[in-house]
Amino acid sequence: MSREGMAVRLTHAVGGLLGLFCLALAVVLVLGVAVGVWVVVYRGPSVRIERSGDEVRFDVSQLGEYCIGVSEIRLTEQERGEVVWMAKGGMQAFSSLCAFTLREGTNPVVPDGTDDMFAVIPPRAESFTVSGGTPYSIRICGNNGFAYDRCTRLSVTF
């Protein structure tokens, strides 16, 4: 084979590799944009959980210091599927609640530190009870940091 023929084959091989590299780069960029859109639009609020004895503290502040609000909290007993407690924000889209604590035993229906939420379940009650050793699912809805009202679901046992 002549030198010219080898040069042509080498050029085609390099061009083919360059084309594959560009295609792979385009796929990575499209996936990166898709993940970014998902994070901005569809993810729920960030929730930090801190345990202390029979108490569990849920912190929904953004970046650990900015209170961006909660629109709904729902605590469901996982085994029976029964909603034990549900609180919603009042007149505003998001309540001023940034953190709340639930403990084994009796809990107030309106979390401490807020006056702009009301209890939906249990109706017309002052408190609800959380049983120790029982798995619960908690759904916290609110501002996801990008002004979208989305929900985060977590499992917790007291």
N, CA, C and O of each residue as an XYZ file, in Angstrom:
632
protein
N       0.859     -1.178      0.000
C       0.000      0.000      0.000
C       0.900      1.233      0.000
O       1.938      1.265      0.661
N       0.495      2.207     -0.726
C       1.299      3.417     -0.861
C       1.138      4.299      0.377
O       0.226      4.116      1.184
N       2.030      5.233      0.495
C       1.983      6.178      1.616
C       0.710      7.011      1.559
O       0.128      7.324      2.598
N       0.284      7.366      0.383
C      -0.923      8.168      0.231
C      -2.143      7.383      0.712
O      -3.023      7.938      1.369
N      -2.190      6.100      0.386
C      -3.295      5.248      0.820
C      -3.339      5.118      2.333
O      -4.413      5.144      2.935
N      -2.163      4.978      2.949
C      -2.088      4.875      4.406
C      -2.517      6.195      5.048
O      -3.186      6.192      6.082
N      -2.141      7.301      4.451
C      -2.511      8.613      4.981
C      -4.017      8.805      4.919
O      -4.610      9.362      5.842
N      -4.640      8.348      3.838
C      -6.090      8.457      3.697
C      -6.779      7.597      4.750
O      -7.739      8.049      5.373
N      -6.309      6.358      4.964
C      -6.898      5.468      5.980
C      -6.728      6.053      7.381
O      -7.645      5.997      8.201
N      -5.552      6.613      7.647
C      -5.301      7.222      8.957
C      -6.215      8.419      9.170
O      -6.739      8.606     10.268
N      -6.414      9.229      8.142
C      -7.293     10.394      8.237
C      -8.731      9.946      8.533
O      -9.404     10.545      9.371
N      -9.197      8.905      7.856
C     -10.549      8.391      8.102
C     -10.677      7.845      9.529
O     -11.701      8.045     10.183
N      -9.642      7.160     10.004
C      -9.676      6.593     11.355
C      -9.736      7.698     12.404
O     -10.517      7.617     13.352
N      -8.902      8.743     12.231
C      -8.897      9.865     13.174
C     -10.225     10.610     13.104
O     -10.783     10.991     14.132
N     -10.726     10.814     11.897
C     -12.017     11.485     11.732
C     -13.141     10.699     12.391
O     -14.029     11.288     13.006
N     -13.112      9.371     12.270
C     -14.125      8.523     12.906
C     -14.057      8.608     14.420
O     -15.090      8.683     15.086
N     -12.850      8.597     14.970
C     -12.690      8.725     16.430
C     -13.146     10.088     16.913
O     -13.775     10.202     17.965
N     -12.829     11.124     16.148
C     -13.249     12.479     16.504
C     -14.774     12.585     16.473
O     -15.375     13.224     17.337
N     -15.395     11.956     15.476
C     -16.853     11.947     15.392
C     -17.480     11.232     16.579
O     -18.469     11.713     17.133
N     -16.927     10.095     16.980
C     -17.434      9.375     18.159
C     -17.258     10.196     19.431
O     -18.139     10.217     20.291
N     -16.116     10.872     19.548
C     -15.886     11.727     20.710
C     -16.916     12.847     20.774
O     -17.456     13.131     21.843
N     -17.192     13.482     19.644
C     -18.181     14.565     19.609
C     -19.575     14.050     19.946
O     -20.329     14.725     20.647
N     -19.926     12.867     19.458
C     -21.221     12.265     19.760
C     -21.330     11.967     21.260
O     -22.353     12.264     21.876
N     -20.290     11.388     21.842
C     -20.293     11.090     23.278
C     -20.395     12.378     24.092
O     -21.117     12.421     25.088
N     -19.692     13.411     23.686
C     -19.752     14.695     24.379
C     -21.161     15.284     24.301
O     -21.653     15.835     25.285
N     -21.811     15.174     23.150
C     -23.179     15.679     23.002
C     -24.151     14.926     23.901
O     -25.036     15.533     24.504
N     -23.993     13.610     23.993
C     -24.861     12.801     24.857
C     -24.674     13.199     26.315
O     -25.655     13.329     27.047
N     -23.445     13.392     26.745
C     -23.169     13.800     28.128
C     -23.773     15.174     28.407
O     -24.346     15.384     29.476
N     -23.657     16.098     27.482
C     -24.228     17.431     27.671
C     -25.758     17.377     27.759
O     -26.346     18.053     28.603
N     -26.397     16.598     26.915
C     -27.860     16.476     26.951
C     -28.301     15.859     28.276
O     -29.264     16.330     28.882
N     -27.615     14.820     28.731
C     -27.954     14.214     30.021
C     -27.746     15.196     31.173
O     -28.543     15.240     32.110
N     -26.677     15.980     31.100
C     -26.433     16.987     32.137
C     -27.539     18.031     32.197
O     -27.971     18.417     33.283
N     -27.991     18.481     31.058
C     -29.084     19.452     31.017
C     -30.367     18.818     31.551
O     -31.111     19.461     32.292
N     -30.633     17.565     31.182
C     -31.842     16.876     31.657
C     -31.833     16.735     33.177
O     -32.856     16.955     33.825
N     -30.698     16.374     33.743
C     -30.593     16.265     35.204
C     -30.778     17.634     35.844
O     -31.450     17.746     36.869
N     -30.199     18.666     35.265
C     -30.363     20.021     35.794
C     -31.817     20.468     35.785
O     -32.284     21.068     36.753
N     -32.529     20.188     34.720
C     -33.952     20.542     34.649
C     -34.734     19.771     35.703
O     -35.608     20.334     36.361
N     -34.427     18.486     35.868
C     -35.119     17.676     36.881
C     -34.895     18.270     38.275
O     -35.840     18.390     39.054
N     -33.665     18.637     38.590
C     -33.359     19.194     39.912
C     -34.129     20.486     40.144
O     -34.665     20.700     41.232
N     -34.189     21.340     39.145
C     -34.849     22.635     39.307
C     -36.363     22.488     39.383
O     -37.002     23.144     40.206
N     -36.943     21.648     38.549
C     -38.390     21.614     38.425
C     -39.049     20.547     39.300
O     -40.096     20.812     39.890
N     -38.472     19.363     39.399
C     -39.203     18.235     39.966
C     -38.795     17.791     41.362
O     -39.580     17.106     42.018
N     -37.657     18.127     41.833
C     -37.264     17.623     43.155
C     -37.997     18.400     44.250
O     -38.377     19.556     44.065
N     -38.182     17.745     45.380
C     -38.841     18.383     46.509
C     -37.868     19.212     47.325
O     -36.689     19.305     46.985
N     -38.355     19.812     48.395
C     -37.465     20.617     49.235
C     -36.416     19.750     49.929
O     -36.646     18.571     50.198
N     -35.282     20.344     50.209
C     -34.240     19.637     50.961
C     -34.696     19.482     52.402
O     -35.213     20.425     53.001
N     -34.503     18.295     52.954
C     -34.904     18.030     54.340
C     -33.722     17.404     55.060
O     -33.197     16.375     54.636
N     -33.308     18.034     56.155
C     -32.265     17.478     57.022
C     -32.941     16.858     58.227
O     -33.818     17.470     58.836
N     -32.539     15.648     58.571
C     -33.124     14.946     59.718
C     -32.068     14.825     60.806
O     -30.942     14.393     60.559
N     -32.457     15.219     62.021
C     -31.569     15.100     63.181
C     -32.307     14.321     64.263
O     -33.408     14.701     64.661
N     -31.706     13.231     64.741
C     -32.309     12.412     65.797
C     -31.677     12.742     67.143
O     -30.474     12.978     67.251
N     -32.523     12.753     68.157
C     -32.045     12.968     69.523
C     -32.993     12.219     70.462
O     -34.078     12.710     70.776
N     -32.584     11.042     70.904
C     -33.437     10.237     71.783
C     -34.691      9.793     71.055
O     -34.619      9.162     70.001
N     -35.847     10.129     71.627
C     -37.116      9.746     70.997
C     -37.679     10.868     70.119
O     -38.839     10.811     69.712
N     -36.862     11.887     69.824
C     -37.290     13.010     68.986
C     -36.597     12.966     67.628
O     -35.449     12.536     67.515
N     -37.305     13.414     66.614
C     -36.731     13.567     65.279
C     -37.053     14.988     64.814
O     -38.214     15.394     64.755
N     -36.003     15.722     64.489
C     -36.169     17.100     64.016
C     -36.017     17.118     62.500
O     -35.061     16.567     61.955
N     -36.970     17.758     61.824
C     -36.964     17.902     60.371
C     -36.694     19.367     60.053
O     -37.469     20.242     60.439
N     -35.606     19.632     59.356
C     -35.212     20.998     59.016
C     -35.336     21.168     57.508
O     -34.670     20.471     56.743
N     -36.181     22.087     57.087
C     -36.424     22.296     55.660
C     -35.845     23.622     55.153
O     -36.217     24.098     54.081
N     -34.940     24.209     55.927
C     -34.339     25.467     55.484
C     -33.357     25.196     54.345
O     -32.687     24.163     54.320
N     -33.282     26.128     53.413
C     -32.403     25.998     52.259
C     -30.996     26.411     52.656
O     -30.811     27.457     53.280
N     -30.020     25.620     52.310
C     -28.608     25.876     52.614
C     -28.382     26.059     54.117
O     -27.426     26.714     54.533
N     -29.264     25.477     54.922
C     -29.102     25.504     56.361
C     -29.479     26.805     57.045
O     -29.405     26.887     58.271
N     -29.884     27.833     56.290
C     -30.213     29.093     56.959
C     -31.381     29.870     56.358
O     -31.927     30.748     57.026
N     -31.777     29.580     55.135
C     -32.844     30.347     54.496
C     -34.178     29.618     54.612
O     -34.329     28.498     54.123
N     -35.131     30.254     55.255
C     -36.457     29.674     55.436
C     -37.273     29.919     54.174
O     -37.619     31.058     53.859
N     -37.580     28.836     53.449
C     -38.305     29.020     52.198
C     -39.731     28.499     52.265
O     -40.495     28.691     51.320
N     -40.106     27.850     53.348
C     -41.500     27.534     53.600
C     -41.978     26.136     53.241
O     -41.414     25.448     52.390
N     -43.043     25.751     53.929
C     -43.675     24.444     53.787
C     -45.143     24.675     53.451
O     -45.775     25.571     54.011
N     -45.685     23.877     52.546
C     -47.108     23.993     52.215
C     -47.932     22.857     52.820
O     -49.129     23.020     53.055
N     -47.297     21.703     53.075
C     -48.026     20.571     53.644
C     -47.067     19.577     54.272
O     -45.960     19.363     53.779
N     -47.511     18.969     55.378
C     -46.781     17.872     56.018
C     -47.789     16.749     56.226
O     -48.890     16.975     56.726
N     -47.401     15.536     55.837
C     -48.295     14.387     56.013
C     -47.488     13.221     56.592
O     -46.479     12.805     56.024
N     -47.951     12.705     57.730
C     -47.317     11.572     58.394
C     -48.243     10.368     58.266
O     -49.384     10.405     58.726
N     -47.748      9.294     57.637
C     -48.558      8.107     57.371
C     -47.908      6.895     58.001
O     -46.702      6.691     57.864
N     -48.700      6.085     58.695
C     -48.195      4.818     59.221
C     -48.048      3.868     58.034
O     -49.021      3.586     57.335
N     -46.832      3.376     57.810
C     -46.548      2.621     56.600
C     -47.308      1.291     56.516
O     -47.815      0.941     55.451
N     -47.390      0.562     57.606
C     -48.000     -0.777     57.556
C     -49.495     -0.715     57.247
O     -49.991     -1.511     56.449
N     -50.207      0.202     57.855
C     -51.656      0.294     57.644
C     -52.043      1.312     56.576
O     -53.176      1.301     56.095
N     -51.117      2.189     56.201
C     -51.418      3.218     55.211
C     -52.313      4.325     55.750
O     -52.894      5.091     54.982
N     -52.422      4.405     57.066
C     -53.294      5.395     57.706
C     -52.556      6.720     57.899
O     -51.440      6.744     58.417
N     -53.182      7.814     57.482
C     -52.614      9.145     57.705
C     -52.865      9.510     59.156
O     -54.012      9.660     59.577
N     -51.792      9.652     59.918
C     -51.872      9.957     61.341
C     -52.003     11.455     61.572
O     -52.705     11.899     62.480
N     -51.307     12.233     60.726
C     -51.285     13.685     60.905
C     -51.059     14.349     59.551
O     -50.251     13.890     58.744
N     -51.778     15.422     59.322
C     -51.551     16.237     58.140
C     -51.804     17.690     58.515
O     -52.849     18.034     59.067
N     -50.837     18.527     58.206
C     -50.956     19.968     58.453
C     -50.697     20.692     57.141
O     -49.851     20.279     56.348
N     -51.428     21.769     56.920
C     -51.285     22.559     55.693
C     -51.002     24.008     56.042
O     -51.326     24.483     57.130
N     -50.386     24.700     55.083
C     -50.160     26.131     55.237
C     -51.476     26.881     55.180
O     -52.455     26.396     54.611
N     -51.496     28.054     55.765
C     -52.716     28.851     55.815
C     -52.962     29.629     54.547
O     -53.032     29.051     53.462
N     -53.093     30.937     54.673
C     -53.459     31.805     53.561
C     -52.329     31.962     52.538
O     -52.594     32.129     51.347
N     -51.099     31.912     52.983
C     -49.961     32.047     52.075
C     -49.708     30.721     51.357
O     -50.144     29.667     51.819
N     -49.007     30.780     50.236
C     -48.660     29.552     49.520
C     -47.754     28.672     50.379
O     -47.886     27.448     50.376
N     -46.838     29.299     51.112
C     -45.914     28.565     51.962
C     -45.967     29.151     53.372
O     -45.999     30.369     53.545
N     -45.975     28.274     54.376
C     -45.970     28.743     55.758
C     -44.569     29.229     56.127
O     -43.622     29.054     55.361
N     -44.449     29.826     57.281
C     -43.156     30.304     57.753
C     -42.369     29.218     58.481
O     -41.323     29.500     59.066
N     -42.854     28.000     58.452
C     -42.212     26.897     59.160
C     -40.908     26.500     58.469
O     -40.890     26.219     57.271
N     -39.813     26.480     59.243
C     -38.512     26.074     58.715
C     -38.058     24.741     59.289
O     -37.334     23.989     58.636
N     -38.481     24.456     60.500
C     -38.088     23.210     61.160
C     -39.170     22.831     62.157
O     -39.851     23.688     62.721
N     -39.312     21.527     62.360
C     -40.271     21.052     63.351
C     -39.757     19.732     63.904
O     -38.960     19.040     63.271
N     -40.232     19.401     65.097
C     -39.807     18.188     65.782
C     -41.016     17.310     66.073
O     -42.048     17.786     66.546
N     -40.872     16.033     65.784
C     -41.870     15.043     66.168
C     -41.215     14.100     67.163
O     -40.029     13.789     67.056
N     -42.001     13.650     68.131
C     -41.455     12.759     69.158
C     -42.394     11.591     69.375
O     -43.590     11.659     69.089
N     -41.825     10.536     69.882
C     -42.636      9.383     70.254
C     -43.617      9.825     71.329
O     -43.234     10.484     72.295
N     -44.884      9.460     71.159
C     -45.921      9.878     72.103
C     -46.766     10.992     71.524
O     -47.036     11.018     70.324
N     -47.186     11.915     72.381
C     -48.111     12.980     71.997
C     -47.377     14.159     71.363
O     -46.346     14.608     71.865
N     -47.926     14.652     70.251
C     -47.381     15.796     69.519
C     -48.504     16.790     69.243
O     -49.644     16.380     69.024
N     -48.204     18.091     69.249
C     -49.253     19.081     68.919
C     -49.593     19.025     67.429
O     -48.715     18.755     66.609
N     -50.860     19.276     67.065
C     -51.256     19.229     65.657
C     -50.696     20.399     64.851
O     -50.510     20.278     63.641
N     -50.428     21.516     65.498
C     -49.768     22.645     64.839
C     -48.341     22.697     65.367
O     -48.137     22.878     66.568
N     -47.349     22.541     64.493
C     -45.955     22.498     64.957
C     -45.557     23.767     65.699
O     -46.015     24.865     65.382
N     -44.687     23.588     66.702
C     -44.144     24.743     67.415
C     -43.382     25.630     66.436
O     -42.721     25.134     65.524
N     -43.474     26.918     66.625
C     -42.724     27.856     65.802
C     -43.488     28.389     64.604
O     -42.929     29.121     63.787
N     -44.761     28.028     64.490
C     -45.551     28.564     63.383
C     -46.956     28.877     63.861
O     -47.495     28.210     64.743
N     -47.530     29.891     63.268
C     -48.925     30.208     63.564
C     -49.730     30.301     62.276
O     -50.900     30.684     62.292
N     -49.092     29.944     61.147
C     -49.796     30.037     59.877
C     -50.003     28.671     59.216
O     -50.034     28.559     57.990
N     -50.146     27.626     60.059
C     -50.501     26.294     59.569
C     -51.718     25.814     60.344
O     -51.957     26.256     61.467
N     -52.481     24.917     59.751
C     -53.604     24.331     60.462
C     -53.642     22.834     60.196
O     -53.200     22.363     59.148
N     -54.177     22.095     61.162
C     -54.236     20.640     61.056
C     -55.462     20.224     60.262
O     -56.554     20.754     60.468
N     -55.281     19.288     59.368
C     -56.382     18.715     58.609
C     -56.748     17.366     59.235
O     -57.925     17.037     59.385
N     -55.730     16.599     59.592
C     -55.910     15.304     60.251
C     -55.016     15.301     61.477
O     -53.835     15.620     61.335
N     -55.472     14.974     62.634
C     -56.853     14.661     62.997
C     -57.686     15.949     63.094
O     -57.197     16.970     63.577
N     -58.932     15.897     62.638
C     -59.766     17.111     62.670
C     -60.158     17.496     64.093
O     -60.445     16.636     64.925
N     -60.165     18.786     64.357
C     -60.609     19.357     65.646
C     -59.935     18.699     66.851
O     -60.578     18.477     67.877
N     -58.656     18.391     66.732
C     -57.918     17.794     67.844
C     -56.772     18.720     68.231
O     -56.339     19.557     67.439
N     -56.297     18.561     69.439
C     -55.164     19.354     69.925
C     -53.836     18.631     69.696
O     -52.782     19.262     69.625
N     -53.899     17.291     69.580
C     -52.667     16.521     69.456
C     -52.917     15.229     68.674
O     -54.057     14.854     68.399
N     -51.823     14.567     68.328
C     -51.864     13.245     67.714
C     -50.739     12.424     68.329
O     -49.828     12.979     68.943
N     -50.796     11.101     68.168
C     -49.837     10.215     68.837
C     -48.992      9.466     67.812
O     -49.495      8.964     66.807
N     -47.691      9.409     68.098
C     -46.735      8.659     67.297
C     -46.256      7.487     68.143
O     -45.811      7.673     69.276
N     -46.349      6.275     67.590
C     -45.961      5.067     68.322
C     -44.493      4.739     68.075
O     -44.016      4.812     66.943
N     -43.788      4.382     69.131
C     -42.384      3.997     69.025
C     -42.242      2.661     68.323
O     -43.069      1.769     68.514
N     -41.188      2.511     67.500
C     -40.918      1.271     66.801
C     -41.773      1.054     65.559
O     -41.632      0.033     64.886
N     -42.648      1.986     65.250
C     -43.536      1.876     64.089
C     -42.940      2.665     62.928
O     -42.594      3.834     63.095
N     -42.812      2.044     61.749
C     -42.305      2.796     60.594
C     -43.367      3.738     60.028
O     -44.519      3.355     59.824
N     -42.950      4.968     59.783
C     -43.827      5.994     59.218
C     -43.208      6.515     57.933
O     -41.999      6.434     57.719
N     -44.067      7.045     57.093
C     -43.640      7.770     55.904
C     -44.048      9.217     56.117
O     -45.199      9.501     56.448
N     -43.104     10.134     55.925
C     -43.441     11.548     56.067
C     -43.252     12.213     54.711
O     -42.236     12.032     54.041
N     -44.243     12.973     54.335
C     -44.233     13.710     53.065
C     -44.237     15.192     53.414
O     -45.168     15.690     54.046
N     -43.193     15.885     52.997
C     -43.060     17.311     53.269
C     -43.070     18.038     51.931
O     -42.196     17.829     51.090
N     -44.073     18.895     51.746
C     -44.197     19.655     50.501
C     -43.867     21.114     50.783
O     -44.156     21.634     51.861
N     -43.265     21.756     49.810
C     -42.943     23.164     49.971
C     -42.076     23.664     48.844
O     -41.890     22.988     47.832
N     -41.553     24.840     49.029
C     -40.700     25.492     48.053
C     -39.423     24.672     47.895
O     -38.721     24.416     48.873
N     -39.125     24.262     46.668
C     -37.930     23.446     46.447
C     -36.670     24.291     46.248
O     -35.623     23.761     45.874
N     -36.762     25.577     46.491
C     -35.612     26.460     46.325
C     -35.627     27.205     45.006
O     -34.842     28.129     44.792
N     -36.531     26.793     44.117
C     -36.662     27.436     42.811
C     -38.099     27.894     42.586
O     -38.537     28.039     41.444
N     -38.841     28.123     43.687
C     -40.217     28.628     43.681
C     -41.226     27.640     43.110
O     -42.298     28.047     42.661
N     -40.900     26.345     43.119
C     -41.848     25.314     42.732
C     -42.313     24.578     43.983
O     -41.494     24.234     44.836
N     -43.608     24.333     44.102
C     -44.159     23.590     45.237
C     -44.074     22.104     44.909
O     -44.850     21.594     44.101
N     -43.133     21.417     45.536
C     -42.897     19.993     45.286
C     -42.820     19.261     46.622
O     -42.777     19.896     47.677
N     -42.804     17.938     46.583
C     -42.822     17.133     47.804
C     -41.610     16.214     47.899
O     -41.083     15.733     46.896
N     -41.188     15.990     49.143
C     -40.126     15.043     49.460
C     -40.721     13.997     50.389
O     -41.407     14.342     51.351
N     -40.467     12.721     50.111
C     -40.957     11.628     50.957
C     -39.774     10.940     51.626
O     -38.762     10.638     50.994
N     -39.934     10.702     52.931
C     -38.896     10.046     53.717
C     -39.535      8.992     54.610
O     -40.721      9.073     54.930
N     -38.746      8.010     55.005
C     -39.203      7.018     55.973
C     -38.518      7.297     57.298
O     -37.343      7.663     57.346
N     -39.280      7.116     58.379
C     -38.732      7.381     59.708
C     -39.408      6.446     60.709
O     -40.596      6.149     60.591
N     -38.642      5.992     61.685
C     -39.156      5.184     62.782
C     -38.783      5.878     64.081
O     -37.637      6.289     64.260
N     -39.738      6.009     64.983
C     -39.491      6.698     66.261
C     -39.137      5.702     67.334
O     -38.894      6.087     68.477
